[in-house]
């Protein structure tokens, strides 16, 4: 089961989102021209892309089952949310 601290602690969620944003910024040039959704595992810096949230999750789930990831729309980085893979 994914760590429940992300639901319970605003500080943990804020730190997780900050790390996710940093990984996205670091890889922005590599993602230029890509569309869809990116799933980011902030600790490792691993990135998984898909044209939909489901596709990005499916790619990430193979490596990180039941783990929190930071999902971001590439065309609108403000449309982002931490979710556990499913």
Helices and strands as residue ranges (DSSP letters): H 5-8, H 10-26, H 28-31, E 37-41, E 46-50, H 53-61, E 68-73, E 76-84
